[in-house]
Amino acid sequence: MLAACFLPWVLLRPNRLAAGEFLRLAPAQVVLGIVLALALPALARWRPAWLPPLANAVFGLGLYWLGRSTADAAASAGDLARASASSGVWLWLVGAAVGLYGAGRVSALLGQPAALRLLWRWLWLPVAAFFLLGGQLSAWSVIHELSVQHSRFWQELGQHLKLVLGALALAVLIGAPLAVWASQRPRLAGVVLGLANGVQTIPSLALLGLLIAPLAALSSHFPALKSLGISGIGTAPALTAMTLYALLPIVQNGVVALRGVNAGVLDAARGMGMTDTQRFWRVQLPLALPVWLSGLRQAAVLLVGVASVAQLIGAGGLGYFIFSGLQSGAGDLILLGAIPAALLAVGLDQVLRGLENWLGRTGESRP
């Protein structure tokens, strides 16, 4: 954050592709930034209870400075001008994110109430929503690109979600029974995990390319498949590749989770007269589910990234903006695809992690 105070904050360009001029913070902002950057580690040591509110304030201040700086820069330029966030913005936000993480740990160590810990952990989200929805960041080049390509953005975001959730559902339908079967056969479990691990070693782009020829051949020999949308390019190879990628964490964590259930608990269930099926559904699966969900969470985060690459074979998704920006040298377009993809990955991770923790606490509270 100290470095961010002295680095360029905004890059003002006459249009999307032209070279531009770097703009820095005003002297008063630099002084305030230095004070806040030094205050965060000092508070963590001497006044830890003050750290959570200050860390959230620092994050919000970074967004405010970004909106103010881009608005001032764009006001003196033409309609085609782009005011992009420069290195100072990103370093400041990274520092603020580190402060937010530390604030969450401090809040837990201080034994603050759960509601207060939840507030300090997620206060940055409504703050960011306020700046985004309130128009304070409307001059930022990424938001400007969003306003220009509004309809296309929501279309590609919806396609991205369809790819991720569709592949995750298919991976669960295939991987869950496979994990149950492999957990009961130790010798074959190594073969199953080895095959799934082998798929993971293939680069995503290479796997997408390898699927083009066989799927194209299938669609040409079986017209019914082609009428269902299965072809060498598009959604079908993307879903196939993503499903294969998601199998390893789901199968591996499933095998580990099912084998890790205490044998004494299973023996007690057997002594109570439960059948094998009842023992699995009522005892083994509920106890194994938190660990198994960890694999599902890993698979979901992995699929968000792989879905971005699927644009190269015509499957759509947020990768459309990323690769369009790379082809034209427009960094704002790249961010328009990369930032939502990153936020989507973080959101899925947090939702599934919360479900995982809740199931873990529920399992521990059972008699």
Secondary structure, DSSP 8 states (H G I E B T S, - for coil): -HHHHHS--EEEESSSSS--EEE---HHHHHHHHHHHHHHHHHHHH-GGGHHHHHHHHHHHHHHHHHHHHHHHHHTS-TT-EEEE-HHHHHHHHHHHHHHHHHHHHHHHTT--HHHHHHHHHTHHHHHHHHHHTTTTTTBHHHHHHHHTHHHHHHHHHHHHHHHHHHHHHHHHHHHHHHHHHHT-HHHHHHHHHHHHHHHTS-HHHHHHHHHHHHHHHHHH-HHHHHTT-SSSSHHHHHHHHHHHHHHHHHHHHHHHHHTS-HHHHHHHHHTT--HHHHIIIIIHHHHHHHHHHHHHHHHHHHHHHHHHGGGGT--STHHHHHHHHHHT-HHHHHHHHHHHHHHHHHHHHHHHHHHHHHHHHHHH--
